[in-house]
């Protein structure tokens, strides 16, 4: 993985976004440093760069533009800055970058942070510094479980949602015996645990679970053993994501496991993965999605604006980054200040109705955003009507079913 230099990693993503003058923040002392700084801490160069990365920064900038267009001179501040940094999918780098963003760059909010181990590291920094962190790209339920804290919010999806959409659904449809391969770090470990629970709860069994290196480009050791396991698994549950999932699927097809009776179920998949491989490579694969650009006219309208800026359709993570940034700014507007404790109060219990979801609620008990999710299937190329038109939505999972109940171990 290429490591960016210090100057590139902390480059601002669009300098200062200036708005109309005036507003309650201009000289009133309610806005720290007379501006709001939104920091997108992301994977700029590794396996999650496509699903998040530079286009996550663009999504946040779109939220700023929409916020300013809505409030004009009545906005709480006339200066909102968007900056970014690369955490390289390493928790120790995420830790140091988060401290630098909060302390030196004066970030009021850190967003995005794919990679669960990195997200947990940033959550600890946020807690210690009493600064806001809204994670979008990590799946671990620990963010709203034992490691929850007052200043951290979890937005978009988690491993429970993925497991109880895909794991439960595929098992009930006849895929009773599973072989799970998962990346050996916090995300994969959490996915392995939640999928195993969901599969067993639906009457299935996990024949074997194997951890794999992260990141990884060679899954042959694990794939070749699948057809020979006893009992033979009907489903290969791939818990990898991003570039790792792309590599695994290529090798799955190369070894013709589907023809050998081992179907593929993806724990976490994004349209960028399908785009990279081509829809025929994944045709018929079931997975759980939490936003799709072509699900309805509202999503499509926002996705058209995104495509005009980036040349690509947005992933669910990038759409959630937009929403998280917008809801933070709305909370600051309602409270008239960017002081962390006041913003937390505004976010807790808030209803979310924007380009990402119309059914969202930020739970006050654990700071998890709940919302509807979807069971989806990858279309064969013959059914793809236009570029990026890769998903067929099979069913909607209501918000009350998509996410777990609050964890008693979470104490804010």
C-alpha positions as CSV (number, residue, x, y, z in Angstrom):
1,X,0.0,0.0,0.0
2,X,1.4,3.4,-1.0
3,X,1.9,5.7,2.0
4,X,1.2,9.3,1.4
5,X,3.5,12.0,2.7
6,X,2.6,14.1,5.6
7,X,1.7,17.2,3.5
8,X,-0.5,15.1,1.2
9,X,-2.2,13.2,4.0
10,X,-3.3,16.4,5.7
11,X,-4.1,18.4,2.6
12,X,-7.2,20.4,2.8
13,X,-10.0,19.1,0.6
14,X,-11.3,22.3,-0.8
15,X,-9.7,25.0,1.3
16,X,-12.3,27.4,2.7
17,X,-15.9,27.2,1.6
18,X,-17.1,30.7,2.1
19,X,-20.8,31.6,2.6
20,X,-22.9,34.6,3.0
21,X,-21.8,37.1,5.7
22,X,-23.7,37.5,8.9
23,X,-25.4,34.9,11.1
24,X,-25.3,34.3,14.8
25,X,-21.7,33.1,14.7
26,X,-20.1,36.4,13.5
27,X,-18.5,37.8,16.6
28,X,-20.9,36.3,19.1
29,X,-18.3,33.8,20.4
30,X,-20.7,30.9,20.0
31,X,-18.6,29.3,17.1
32,X,-15.1,28.3,18.1
33,X,-12.4,30.0,16.1
34,X,-15.2,31.8,14.2
35,X,-15.6,28.9,11.8
36,X,-16.7,25.3,11.7
37,X,-14.1,22.7,10.6
38,X,-15.2,19.3,9.2
39,X,-12.5,16.7,8.9
40,X,-12.9,13.6,6.7
41,X,-10.5,11.0,8.0
42,X,-10.5,8.3,5.4
43,X,-8.7,5.7,3.3
44,X,-7.1,7.7,0.5
45,X,-4.9,5.1,-1.0
46,X,-5.8,1.5,0.2
47,X,-8.6,-1.1,-0.2
48,X,-11.4,1.2,0.9
49,X,-10.4,4.3,-1.1
50,X,-13.1,3.6,-3.8
51,X,-16.0,3.1,-1.4
52,X,-15.0,6.1,0.7
53,X,-11.8,8.1,0.0
54,X,-11.7,11.3,-2.0
55,X,-15.4,11.1,-3.0
56,X,-16.4,11.0,0.7
57,X,-14.8,14.4,0.9
58,X,-16.8,15.6,-2.1
59,X,-20.0,14.3,-0.4
60,X,-19.2,16.4,2.7
61,X,-18.6,19.4,0.6
62,X,-21.9,18.9,-1.1
63,X,-23.6,18.9,2.4
64,X,-21.9,22.2,3.2
65,X,-23.1,23.7,0.0
66,X,-26.7,22.6,0.6
67,X,-26.6,23.9,4.2
68,X,-25.5,27.3,3.0
69,X,-28.0,27.4,0.2
70,X,-30.8,26.6,2.7
71,X,-29.8,29.2,5.4
72,X,-27.9,31.9,3.5
73,X,-27.2,34.9,5.7
74,X,-29.1,33.2,8.6
75,X,-26.5,30.4,8.9
76,X,-24.9,30.1,12.3
77,X,-21.5,30.9,10.7
78,X,-20.3,32.2,7.4
79,X,-17.2,30.1,7.3
80,X,-17.2,26.3,7.0
81,X,-14.0,24.5,6.1
82,X,-13.6,20.9,4.9
83,X,-10.2,19.2,5.4
84,X,-9.1,15.6,5.0
85,X,-6.4,13.1,6.1
86,X,-5.4,9.5,5.3
87,X,-5.5,6.9,8.1
88,X,-4.0,4.2,5.9
89,X,-6.4,1.7,7.5
90,X,-4.1,1.6,10.5
91,X,-5.4,2.3,14.0
92,X,-2.1,3.8,15.2
93,X,-2.1,6.2,12.3
94,X,-5.8,7.0,12.8
95,X,-5.0,7.8,16.4
96,X,-2.3,10.3,15.6
97,X,-4.2,11.9,12.7
98,X,-7.3,12.3,14.8
99,X,-5.3,14.1,17.5
100,X,-3.7,16.3,14.9
101,X,-7.0,17.1,13.3
102,X,-8.6,18.1,16.6
103,X,-5.6,19.9,18.1
104,X,-3.7,21.5,15.2
105,X,-6.3,21.7,12.5
106,X,-9.1,22.7,15.0
107,X,-11.6,20.2,13.6
108,X,-15.0,20.4,15.3
109,X,-16.1,17.1,13.8
110,X,-14.3,14.0,12.3
111,X,-16.3,12.0,9.8
112,X,-16.1,8.8,7.8
113,X,-13.2,6.5,9.1
114,X,-13.7,3.2,7.4
115,X,-11.9,0.3,9.1
116,X,-13.3,-0.7,12.5
117,X,-10.0,-0.8,14.3
118,X,-9.3,2.8,13.1
119,X,-12.8,3.9,14.1
120,X,-12.4,2.6,17.6
121,X,-9.1,4.4,17.9
122,X,-10.7,7.7,16.8
123,X,-13.6,7.2,19.2
124,X,-11.2,7.0,22.1
125,X,-9.5,10.2,21.0
126,X,-12.9,11.9,20.6
127,X,-13.9,10.8,24.1
128,X,-10.7,12.1,25.6
129,X,-10.8,15.4,23.8
130,X,-14.6,15.9,24.1
131,X,-14.9,16.4,20.4
132,X,-17.5,15.1,18.0
133,X,-16.9,12.0,15.9
134,X,-19.5,10.5,13.5
135,X,-18.3,7.2,12.1
136,X,-19.8,6.1,8.7
137,X,-17.5,3.5,7.2
138,X,-16.9,1.0,10.1
139,X,-19.2,-2.0,10.8
140,X,-18.2,-2.8,14.4
141,X,-21.1,-2.8,16.9
142,X,-18.6,-1.9,19.6
143,X,-19.1,1.8,18.7
144,X,-22.6,1.6,20.2
145,X,-21.7,-1.2,22.6
146,X,-19.0,-1.5,25.2
147,X,-16.8,1.2,23.6
148,X,-19.6,3.7,23.1
149,X,-19.0,7.3,24.4
150,X,-20.8,10.6,24.6
151,X,-19.0,12.2,21.7
152,X,-19.2,9.3,19.2
153,X,-22.1,8.5,16.8
154,X,-22.4,5.6,14.5
155,X,-24.0,6.3,11.1
156,X,-25.0,4.2,8.1
157,X,-24.7,0.5,9.0
158,X,-23.2,-2.1,11.3
159,X,-22.4,-5.8,11.3
160,X,-25.8,-6.6,13.0
161,X,-27.6,-5.1,10.0
162,X,-25.5,-7.0,7.5
163,X,-25.8,-10.3,9.3
164,X,-29.5,-10.2,9.9
165,X,-30.2,-9.2,6.3
166,X,-27.8,-11.5,4.4
167,X,-27.0,-14.2,6.9
168,X,-30.6,-14.8,8.0
169,X,-32.1,-14.4,4.5
170,X,-29.7,-16.7,2.7
171,X,-30.0,-19.4,5.4
172,X,-33.8,-19.3,5.3
173,X,-33.7,-19.7,1.6
174,X,-31.8,-23.0,1.9
175,X,-28.2,-22.1,2.4
176,X,-27.9,-23.9,5.6
177,X,-24.2,-24.8,5.8
178,X,-21.7,-21.9,5.7
179,X,-17.9,-21.5,5.4
180,X,-17.0,-18.0,6.7
181,X,-13.7,-16.3,5.8
182,X,-13.1,-13.0,7.5
183,X,-10.3,-10.4,7.7
184,X,-8.4,-10.8,10.9
185,X,-9.1,-7.4,12.6
186,X,-11.9,-5.8,14.5
187,X,-14.3,-5.5,11.5
188,X,-13.9,-9.1,10.4
189,X,-14.0,-10.5,13.9
190,X,-17.3,-8.6,14.6
191,X,-18.7,-9.8,11.3
192,X,-17.8,-13.4,12.0
193,X,-19.5,-13.2,15.4
194,X,-22.7,-11.5,14.2
195,X,-23.1,-13.7,11.1
196,X,-22.6,-16.9,13.1
197,X,-25.3,-15.8,15.5
198,X,-27.7,-14.9,12.6
199,X,-27.1,-18.1,10.7
200,X,-27.6,-20.3,13.7
201,X,-30.7,-18.3,14.7
202,X,-32.2,-19.1,11.2
203,X,-31.5,-22.8,11.6
204,X,-28.2,-23.0,9.8
205,X,-24.7,-23.9,10.9
206,X,-21.1,-22.6,10.3
207,X,-19.0,-25.6,9.1
208,X,-15.8,-23.6,9.6
209,X,-14.6,-20.0,10.0
210,X,-11.1,-18.9,9.0
211,X,-9.4,-15.5,9.6
212,X,-7.5,-14.1,6.6
213,X,-4.7,-11.5,6.5
214,X,-5.7,-7.9,6.0
215,X,-5.2,-6.5,3.5
216,X,-4.8,-9.5,1.3
217,X,-4.5,-10.3,-2.4
218,X,-4.3,-14.1,-2.3
219,X,-7.2,-16.2,-0.9
220,X,-6.3,-19.5,-2.7
221,X,-5.5,-21.3,0.6
222,X,-9.0,-20.7,1.9
223,X,-11.0,-21.0,-1.3
224,X,-9.5,-24.3,-2.5
225,X,-10.4,-26.0,0.8
226,X,-14.0,-25.0,0.7
227,X,-15.5,-27.9,-1.4
228,X,-13.7,-30.5,0.6
229,X,-14.9,-29.4,4.0
230,X,-17.2,-31.9,5.9
231,X,-20.0,-31.3,5.8
232,X,-19.7,-29.5,2.4
233,X,-20.7,-25.8,2.8
234,X,-23.5,-24.6,0.5
235,X,-22.4,-21.0,1.1
236,X,-19.1,-19.2,1.2
237,X,-19.6,-16.2,3.4
238,X,-17.0,-13.6,2.4
239,X,-16.7,-11.0,5.1
240,X,-14.1,-8.9,3.2
241,X,-14.8,-5.5,1.8
242,X,-13.5,-3.1,-0.8
243,X,-10.4,-4.2,-2.7
244,X,-10.1,-7.4,-0.6
245,X,-13.5,-8.5,-1.7
246,X,-12.7,-7.7,-5.3
247,X,-9.6,-10.0,-5.1
248,X,-11.5,-12.8,-3.4
249,X,-14.4,-12.8,-5.9
250,X,-11.9,-12.9,-8.8
251,X,-10.3,-16.0,-7.3
252,X,-13.7,-17.5,-6.4
253,X,-14.7,-17.4,-10.0
254,X,-11.3,-18.6,-11.2
255,X,-11.6,-21.7,-9.1
256,X,-15.2,-22.2,-10.2
257,X,-16.6,-22.7,-6.7
258,X,-20.1,-21.8,-7.8
259,X,-20.0,-24.7,-10.3
260,X,-18.9,-26.9,-7.4
261,X,-22.0,-26.1,-5.4
262,X,-20.5,-23.4,-3.1
263,X,-22.5,-20.2,-3.6
264,X,-21.2,-16.8,-2.7
265,X,-22.7,-14.5,-0.1
266,X,-21.0,-11.1,0.5
267,X,-21.1,-9.8,4.0
268,X,-20.5,-6.2,2.8
269,X,-20.5,-5.0,-0.8
270,X,-20.6,-1.7,-2.5
271,X,-21.4,-0.7,-6.1
272,X,-17.8,0.2,-6.6
273,X,-16.9,-3.4,-6.0
274,X,-19.5,-4.5,-8.6
275,X,-18.3,-1.8,-11.0
276,X,-14.7,-3.0,-10.6
277,X,-15.5,-6.7,-11.3
278,X,-18.4,-6.3,-13.8
279,X,-21.9,-7.4,-12.8
280,X,-21.6,-10.8,-14.4
281,X,-18.8,-11.7,-12.0
282,X,-21.3,-11.3,-9.1
283,X,-24.6,-11.9,-10.8
284,X,-27.2,-13.4,-8.4
285,X,-25.1,-12.6,-5.3
286,X,-27.3,-11.6,-2.4
287,X,-26.2,-8.9,0.0
288,X,-27.6,-6.2,2.4
289,X,-27.3,-2.6,1.3
290,X,-28.2,0.5,3.3
291,X,-28.6,3.0,0.4
292,X,-28.8,2.6,-3.4
293,X,-28.5,5.5,-5.8
294,X,-31.3,4.2,-8.1
295,X,-33.7,3.0,-5.4
296,X,-36.0,6.0,-5.9
297,X,-36.2,9.4,-7.6
298,X,-34.9,11.3,-4.5
299,X,-31.8,9.1,-4.3
300,X,-31.2,9.4,-8.0
301,X,-31.6,13.2,-8.0
302,X,-28.9,13.5,-5.4
303,X,-26.7,10.9,-7.1
304,X,-27.0,12.9,-10.4
305,X,-25.5,15.9,-8.6
306,X,-22.8,13.7,-7.1
307,X,-21.9,12.2,-10.5
308,X,-21.7,15.7,-12.0
309,X,-18.9,16.5,-9.5
310,X,-17.1,13.1,-9.3
311,X,-17.9,11.2,-12.5
312,X,-19.1,8.3,-10.5
313,X,-22.3,7.2,-8.7
314,X,-22.1,7.4,-4.9
315,X,-21.7,4.4,-2.6
316,X,-23.9,4.1,0.4
317,X,-21.0,5.3,2.6
318,X,-20.5,8.4,0.6
319,X,-24.3,9.2,0.8
320,X,-24.2,8.6,4.5
321,X,-21.1,11.0,4.8
322,X,-23.2,13.7,3.2
323,X,-26.1,13.1,5.6
324,X,-23.8,12.9,8.7
325,X,-22.2,16.3,7.8
326,X,-25.6,17.9,7.0
327,X,-27.2,16.7,10.3
328,X,-24.2,17.9,12.3
329,X,-24.5,21.4,10.7
330,X,-28.3,21.3,11.3
331,X,-27.6,20.5,15.0
332,X,-25.2,23.4,15.2
333,X,-27.8,25.7,13.6
334,X,-30.5,24.6,16.0
335,X,-28.3,25.1,19.1
336,X,-26.6,28.2,17.8
337,X,-23.2,26.9,18.8
338,X,-20.6,24.3,17.9
339,X,-19.8,23.5,21.5
340,X,-19.6,19.7,21.7
341,X,-21.9,19.0,24.6
342,X,-24.6,21.3,23.1
343,X,-24.3,19.6,19.7
344,X,-24.6,16.2,21.3
345,X,-27.9,17.3,22.9
346,X,-29.2,18.4,19.5
347,X,-28.3,15.2,17.8
348,X,-29.6,12.8,20.4
349,X,-33.1,11.6,19.4
350,X,-33.0,13.7,16.1
351,X,-35.1,12.5,13.2
352,X,-33.2,12.3,9.9
353,X,-35.0,13.0,6.6
354,X,-32.6,13.8,3.8
355,X,-31.0,12.3,0.7
356,X,-29.7,9.4,2.6
357,X,-32.8,8.3,4.6
358,X,-36.3,9.4,5.3
359,X,-36.7,6.9,8.2
360,X,-33.7,7.8,10.3
361,X,-33.6,8.3,14.1
362,X,-30.4,9.0,16.1
363,X,-31.0,6.9,19.2
364,X,-30.2,8.9,22.4
365,X,-29.4,5.6,24.3
366,X,-26.3,4.7,22.2
367,X,-25.9,7.3,19.4
368,X,-26.7,4.7,16.6
369,X,-28.6,6.0,13.6
370,X,-31.3,3.5,12.8
371,X,-33.1,3.5,9.4
372,X,-34.5,1.2,6.8
373,X,-32.1,-1.2,4.9
374,X,-32.5,-3.4,1.9
375,X,-31.9,-6.9,0.7
376,X,-30.4,-6.7,-2.7
377,X,-29.2,-8.9,-5.6
378,X,-26.6,-8.2,-8.2
379,X,-28.1,-8.0,-11.7
380,X,-26.6,-10.0,-14.6
381,X,-25.2,-7.8,-17.3
382,X,-28.2,-8.5,-19.5
383,X,-30.4,-6.6,-17.1
384,X,-28.2,-3.6,-16.6
385,X,-29.9,-0.7,-18.3
386,X,-27.3,2.0,-17.7
387,X,-23.8,2.4,-16.1
388,X,-23.8,1.7,-12.4
389,X,-27.3,0.1,-12.6
390,X,-26.2,-3.0,-10.8
391,X,-28.7,-3.7,-8.0
392,X,-32.1,-5.3,-7.8
393,X,-33.8,-4.4,-4.5
394,X,-35.6,-7.5,-3.3
395,X,-37.1,-6.3,0.0
396,X,-37.0,-3.5,2.6
397,X,-35.9,-4.2,6.2
398,X,-37.7,-1.8,8.5
399,X,-35.5,0.3,10.8
400,X,-36.9,-1.5,13.9
401,X,-35.7,-4.9,12.5
402,X,-32.5,-3.7,10.7
403,X,-30.6,-2.8,13.9
404,X,-30.1,-4.4,17.3
405,X,-31.7,-3.1,20.5
406,X,-29.5,-0.8,22.6
407,X,-26.7,-2.7,24.4
408,X,-27.0,-2.5,28.2
409,X,-23.2,-2.3,28.3
410,X,-23.2,1.1,26.6
411,X,-22.9,3.9,29.1
412,X,-22.8,7.4,27.7
